[in-house]
Amino acid sequence: EYDTLKAIFDNVGEGVIVANKDGNFILFNSAAEKILGVGPKDIPIADWMSVYGCYYEDKITPFPSENLPLARALRGESISGEIIFIKNQERPAGIYILVSSWPIRDKNGVISHAIVIIRDMTDSKRDAEKLKHSEERLKAQFKGLNTPTYVWQHTDNDFILVDYNDAAEVLTEGNIKKFLGIKLSKMYPNMWDEIPTDIWRCFNEKKIVDRQMTYQFQSNGKIKDLDVRYIYIPPDIVLAHTEDVTASKEAEKELRKLSNAVEQTADAIIICRKNGVIEYANQAIEKMTDYRIEEIIGQTPRIFKSGHHNRNFYRKLWNTILSGKPFKSTIANKKKNGELYWVQNTITPMKDPEGNITSFVSVMKDITELKRQQERELLLNVASEIQQGLYNSNISIPGFDIAGANYPADATSGDYYDIIPTQDGHFWIAMGDVCGHGIGSALIMAETRAYLRAFTKTESDPGKVLTLLNEELVADLNPYHYVTLILAKIDTNRHVLEYAGAGHVPAFVLNASGEVVNVLRSEGIPLGFKSGELFHKNESIEITPNNILVFLTDGVTEAHTTDFKEFGAKRAISVIKRYRQSDSSEIIKHLYTEIRRFIHNNQDDDITALLCKVSQF
């Protein structure tokens, strides 16, 4: 935005200067420096008159600094058409300038800056002075004036249009010829209109009258923005200099639009002098940092320093921008209350026409939430990788085809399955579910796995293992977390299965035909709820070749459609029966496909299954 604004200023023929509320110049276009002869100076308002050489029209009386249009605009006034005589070392002969100035307010109506537009009117002024002394000299120069000019002569208590110049003919597209000799009262029947009022005032008071107006030409019907200056020429002439400022007005509108855009953008913008002192900040900085703008102006960006970056970082920053290059980086800053926030920061050096760095513009986009999201995603990805590594994916027990699979609803899962071989050739099967899902549940699952693997090395009774595990989880978990689990031990010598449950969904034993021959019910309370709870193993179940042991979580049985129709254990057994001739891993894939089809891919819980096909003993 600033570069665009600067480009507009430097392409405007008028001089344009913008100062902040402290009177510091933050923009000073090349036309202004050319007109005044002196560029921007870091001086107090009180020194403006002496440094730039400002005088009243008489060329002698100093124009007090506090009465200059820009100073008055900083106090809230709008000034239009002030004439000032400039004389300094660079302008020893002196020039007249026409000055307009107005304040710029923030969204709260508080004056934050002021803008002044200056125009070199030396030629016009000199022409007017010469016209007062010599009518012939007026005629010699009149036709060639760049400013459209009309000559009204007072006669018989009225005015008659007696002449106009070439520029006026161009402005009216030649139609002004039709009005030559017309009376003012006929052209403007309403004598209270602006034009007849100003002509009469100029004549009666014998003074210059300035007017800015939007006017529809009677000659061609076009509407233009005009700066009109009425000049009395004794004894009976009023000259009307009518300058078309339509393009200038549009430029001013664009300037205001760009100024508003800078003020209203969500990105924080600060402008620093070359020494690093902040001279401008937009409204967004207050929301981003909790500092008020007046607390920031006059400080350096060190006010936001968080301590997150080392000295080399800042050395690189300053080396880059002092070399004239922009610096882009992600920076951690600190709010007024000490809270850390992250910004995507671009610092751009601003240069004068000679290429010297005058200031720095810093645009800061708050990316704190994006940074937090990236950190959350990284944490979830790491946790997911760790968790997937905990699942026993390479299961090989002679005489058994065993496979398990977990399909998490989030990046991490709260479901758990494991195959734990023993030194005497037997093995344990565990299937569990932590309340909820996500990274918290995944960590509880990892803890459960560690305890379970430790206790199955020292205990042979599934009920005893769950009792020990429950005590550890009660000590570690808060009241809002718990674990359901079914634990089975396969005795490969006696061909029996012993199990104990803690509030988990049932497991099943299928025969060679895929029919359910045993249901492993798990009706105890979940683990982690209550200290001192005793868990007991159920009656042993004989297993034979071609049996299929099925372990599931509630993510399978309670998977549901949008109208809460559940997939259910019966439908799961039916799928396993249909594909019972396939390997265990393939059966689980078919089961997951059927579940996803049933719920139309709207998975809201972890889905986990483990199958153990008995081949031989």
N, C-alpha and C positions, 0 to 999 in steps of 0.2 A: 504494500500500500504506500509506503513512504517513497519508494522509487518512482512509482506512478505519479504521486503528488509532486515530487521534485521535478519530474519531467514536464508536468503541466506548467509549473511555475516558470521554468526556464524557457518555455515556448510561448509565454504570454508577453506581449509587447510592453505592458505596463510593469512598473516595479512592484514587487509583492514582498512584504515582510511580515513574518509571524513572530510574535513574542509571547513568552509565557507570563503568568501572572506576576512574576518577579521582575519582569522587564528584560529577561534574557532573550536574545534573538535565537530562535530555533530553526527558522527558515529565512533566507535572504537571497532572492533570486538574482541572476546576473544582470537583469535589466535595472533592478534597484541600485545595484552597485555602480552601474554605468551612469545612471541619472545623477546619483548623489556624489559620485566621485570617490566615496569612501565606503568600504565594505562593512560587514558586521564586526562590531567591537564588543568585547566583554566589559561593559561599563554600566554604571548605575544610570537610572533614568535622569537624574539630576545633571548628568554630563552630556546628554544628547545634543543640547543646543550648541555647546561650545565645540564638540567634536565634529558635528556635521555642518555647523555654520548656518543656523536657522534664524531668519529675520522676517519681520512683517513686510508687506508689499512696498513700504517706503524705502526698503533696502538698508535702513539705518537702525531701526529699533529691534533689539534682540527679541526673539520669540521665546518666552520662558519654556523650559523643558516640560514643566508640569502641565502646560496648556497645549502642548503638541497633540495632534489628533490621536496618535497611538497611545500616549499616556492617558488621555481622556477616555479612550475606548476601554482600557484596562480598568477604568473606574465605572464602566457601564454605559458610557455615552456612544451614540452613533453619529459620526461626523461625515458630511458629504460636501465636497467642493471647496475645501479650505485652500486658500492660495498662500504659499510660503515661498520666500526668496532664499535660495541656498547659495552661500558663498564660503568657500574654504580653500585650503592650499591647492587642492586638485581642481577646484572651480573658481579661480581667482576673478573671472569676469562675472560670475554669478549666473544662476538660472532661476526661473520661476517654475514651481511645480504645483500641480493640482492634486490635492490629497483627500482621500476618503478612507474612513476607518470605522470598524465596528468590533464589538466583543464577540468571543466564542464561548459558549457556556456548555457545561457538562450536562448529563441527564438530570441532575438535581437543580439545574438552573444556576449553578455557581460558575462565575467567570474563571476559566482556566487559561485562556489565551486571548489575544487580540490580533487582528489582521489589518494591515494598512496597504492600500493600493495608491501608487503615485504615478503621475503622468507628467512628462516634461512639456510644459506649456509656454516655454520661453518664446517660441516663435509667435504663438497666438497673442501672448502678452505684448510682445514688441510691436506686433501688427496693430493691436488695439491702441497702444500709446501713439504710434505714428498716425493712426487714423484720426486721433483727436487733433492733431496739428496740421494735417494736410489731407484734404479730400482727394486731391489728385493722386497722392501717394497711395491712398486707399484704393483708388480705381486701378492703379498699376499692379497692385498685389492681389486685389480682391478675387479676380477670376481664377487665380491659380491656387487659392487656399485648398488644402486637403479636407478641411472641415466644411460640410455643406453650410452655407451662410445666406441669410435672407436680409434684405434691407427694407425696413419700414420707415416711412417718412410721415411725420405728424403734419396734418393739415385739416382745417375746418373741424376741429374737435374730433378727429378720427385719424386713422393711420392708413396709408396706401402702400401696397407692396410695389416698390419701384425698381427693385433689382434682385438678382440672385447670382450665385457663382456656378462654375461648372460642376463642382461636387454636388450642389443641390440639384442640378439637372440630372446627374447620374442617380442620385438617391431616389428621385421621383420618377425615374425612367422617362424623362422628357416632358412629363405632364405638367410640370410647374409653369410652362409657357402659357397655359390656359388661364392661369390666375394672375398673371402680370397686370398690375393696375387695379386689382380688386381692393375694395375697402375692408379693413379689419372687421368692421361691424357686420358686413355682409358675409364674410367667410366664417365668422364666428358670431352668430346672432346672439348667443348667450354670453353676455359680457363677463359673467362670473366663471367662464371656463378658464383653465389654467393659462393658456397662451395669451388671450387678451389681458387677463389680470396681470401677468408678468410684464408684458410690454408696457402697459400703463404705469406699473410700479417703477420700472426702469426709467421711464421718461420723467415721471413726476419727481422721483427721488434722486434722479441723475446718478445712479449707481448700478453696478453690475448685479444682475439677478441670475442665480443658477437654479436649474430645475432638472431633476431626474424624473422621467415620465415614460409611460407606455402609450404610444400614440398611433392611431389609425389615420394614415394619410388620405386626405380627400382626393389627392391627385391620382393615386393608383389603388387605394383601398387596403394596402398592406399595413400590417401592424409591426411596429418596431419599438425597441427600447432605446430611448434617446437621452443623452446628456445635453441640455440646452443652456446656453449662456447668452443672456441679453446684455448688450453693451450700449450705453448712451453715447452718441457722438453729437456734440453741440453743432448747430443749435436745435436741430429737429429730427435727428436720425436715431433709430434703434436698430442695431445689428443683432440678428438672431443666429448664433453659431449652433448648429444642430448636428451633433456627432452621433452616428449610429453605433451604439454600444451593445447591440443585440448579442454579438459573438462574445463580447466581454462579460455580459451578464450570464451567458451560458457557462462561461469558464468559471465565474464565481459560484454558480450553482453546483458545478462539478466539484469545485474546491470544497464547498460545504458538504457535498455528498461524501467526498473522500474523507473529510474530517470526521463526519458522523460515523462513517464505516470504521475508522480507526478507533473511535470512542466506543462503538457498540460491538466490535468483534469479541468473540469468546476468548481469543488468544490474548494473553497479557503482552503489552508493548511498553518498553521503556526506552528513552533516548538519553544517552550519557554524553557529556563533554569528553574531549580527548583525555582529560585527566581522570575520567571514570566517574565524575560526579553526576548523579541523575538530575536531569532538568525537566523531564516530562515522563508521565506514566498515565496510561489510560485506565478506565474504570475496572476492566477485567483484573487488574493487578490486585485490587482490594479483595475480590472473591477468592483469588488464588492464594494470597499470602496472609490475609486478615489484617494487613497494615492499611491504614488510610493513606490516600495519595499524599497528603501534606506531611505525613511521617516519612515518606520515601524521598520526596524531592529534597535535594541537597545532600542526600546520603550517597554512598557508593553501593554497588551490588554485593559488597561484603555483608550487608545487612541480611542477605538471604543465605549466607554460607552455612553449610551443614556439617562440615568436617569430613564428609564422605570421600572427597577427592583430595589427592595429595598435591604437593607443591609442583611437581612436574606437570600435572594436568593444567594448572593455572598458568604455568610458564608457557606451555604450548598454546594455550588460548590467546594470551597477550601477544606472543610472537606472531601468531597467525593474523590477528586483526590489525596489528601495527604495521604489518607488511602490506596492508590494503586488501587482504583476502577475507571472505566470510568464514566464520567458524561455526560448524554444526556439530552438535553432540547431545547425548542424553545426560542430563545433570540432575543430581539430587540436591534439592534446596530445602530450607527450613522455614516454616511459617512463624508468625509472631509468637504463637503459643508453643513453639518448639517441635511441632509435628513435622515429620519428613514428608516431602512430596517430590514427584519426579516430573521433569519437563523435557520436551524435545525443543532444544534451544538453537536458534539461528541468530548469530551476531554479525551485522553487516556494517562495515566502515562507510561513512558518508564523507564525500570529498567536495572541496570547492572547485571552481572552474580551472584552477591551476593544478589540480590533482592532489592538493594537500588534505589530509584527513582532518575533519572538523569535529566529528562526533561519531557515535556508534548507536545503531538501532538494534535492539534485542527483542526478538519475537519468541514468546514462550508458550508452548502448547502443553497443557496438563495431561500427562499420560500415566498418572498414578494408578488409576484403576486398571489400565492395560498392563502395567508392570505387575500389579498384584495378581491379575489373571494369569499372566505368563508364569509367575512363580508357583501359583496353584497348579497349573497344568504340568509344570516340571515336576513338582512334588508328587502329583498323581501318577505321572509316567514312571518315575523312579519306584514308587510304591507298587505299581502294577507289575513292573519287571521283577521286583523282588518277590512279590507274591506268587507270580506265575512260576518262578523258580522253586517255590516251596511245594508246589503240587508234584506228586509222584507220577511223572509222565512216562517213566520207563519201568513198567511193572512186569516182572518175569518170575512166575512161580511155576515150577514143573507140574504138569497135569492140570493147569488152570489157564483159562483165557480171561485176563482181567484188563479192564480199561475204565478210565474215568475222564470226565470232561466238565469244565466249568465255563459258563457263558455269563459274564458279569453284566449287570444293568448299568453300572458306572465303570469308570476306568479301573476301579478296584472292587473286589468282591468280599462279601462277608461269609460266603459259603466255604466249606472245607471238606476235603476227602483225603484219605491217606491209606496206604497199604504198608504195614509194618511187619517185616519178617522177624522171626525169632531164631535163636541159635539152635533150637531143637527141631527145626524144619517146619514149625507151624507158622501162622501169620494172622495178623489182626487187620480187620477192615473197620475204618472209622468214617462216618458221614455226619457233618455238623453244619449248623447255621447260626451265625451271630445275628442278633436283633439289628435290623437295618442293613444298609450297605454303604459302600464308600470307604474312604481311607481309615476312618476310626474303626469300623467293623473289621477291615482287613488286618489292622494291627492286633486286635483281639484274637482274630483267627490264628495269626502267627504265634501269639503267646500260647493259645490252646494247643497248637500242634507241638510246641516245644515241651510243654508239661506232659502231654499224652505220650510222646515218644520216650520220655524219661521214665514214667510210671509203668509202661508196658514192659520195660526191661526187668523190673523188680517184682511185678505182680502178675499172676496168671488168671485171677478172677476179674471179669469185666466190671462187676459191681463195685469191687474194691478200687479199681482204677478210677471209676467215675466219682467215687466218694472222695478220694484224694484230690482229684482234679477240681471238684466243686469247692473245696476249702481254699485252694489257691485262687480261684476266680472270685470267690466272695471277697477275699482280701484285696484284690486288685481292681475290681470293676465297681463303677458307681451304680446306684439303684436302677438306672434306666437302661442298663445293658445286661444281657444274659445270653446264654448259649444253649441251643438244643442240640442233642447229639445221640447217635446210636452207635454202639461199639460192639463188634462181633469178633470172636476168636475162632479160627478154623483149625481144628485138631486133625491133622492129616494122617495120624496113626489110627485114631478111633473113628474117623469119618463122621465127626459131629461138629456142630456149630453151637457155641455158647455166646450169649449176648446180654447186654443190659442197655436200658434206654433212659434218656433224660428229656422227655417232652418233645421228641422228634417225630416226624411223620413215619409211618410203618415202613419196614422193609419187607421183601417178599421172596419166597423160594418157589420157583416154577419147575415143573417136570419137563420131560423131553417134548411133550406136546404143547408146552407153553401155558399150561393151566397152573393156577396158584394152588400149591399144596400146603404151604405154611405162611402165616403172617407174623412177622416179628414186630409186635406192638411195643411202643415206647411211651408209656403213660405216666411216667414220673414227672416231677417238676423240672424245669430247665436248670442248668448249672449256673451258679453265680447268684442265685436268689437268696438262699438261706444257709447259714452255717449250721453244721451238725447234722445235715440231712444224710441219711444212709441210702445207698443205691444197691440193689440186689440183682444178681444175674437170674435170668429166666431159665426154664427147663431146656435141657439140651435138645437139639434137633438133628436128626440123622440126615446126612446129605449123601447123595449117590451120583455116579457119573450121569452126565446130561442134565443135571440140575442147573438152573440159572438163578443166581442170587442177585436181587435188584435192590439197590439203595438210591434213594431220591431225596431232594429237599423240597420244601413247600413251593419253591419257585416253579417246580414241575406241576405238582398237583393243584396249586392255586392259581396258575396262569389263567387269565380270564379275558373275555371279550369286553367291549365297551359297555355292554349291558350286564356285566358281571356273571356271565356263564363260565363256570370253571372247567379247565381241561380234565382234571380229576385223575385219581390213581387207576381207575378202571380203564380209561382211554389210554393211559401210558402203558399198562400191561398189554392191551390189545396191540399196540404198535410193536412192542417187544416180541410178542407172540408171532406177529406177521413176518418179522425179519429174523426169527430165532436161529435160522441156519447161517446167518452172517457172523462175521467176527464181532466181538463185543464193541470195539471202537466204531464199526460201521452201524451197529444197531443204535448206538447213542446219537450218531449223526442223523439217522432217520428220525429218531425221537425228537431231536431239537428242531428239525425241519417241520415236523407235524405240529409242534407247539407254536412255532412262529407263524405257520399258516393259520392255525386256529385263532390266534390273538391278533392277526393282521399286522404282525411286526411291531406291535405296541408293547414292548417288554418293559415292565416296571419293577422286576425283582430278578435277583441272580438265579440262574437255572443251572443245576448241577445234578449229575447222575453218575453212578458207578455200577458196572455189571461184572459179575464173576461167573464164568461158565465152567462147570466141572467137567473135565475130560476124562481123567482117570486118577487113581491113587497109586 
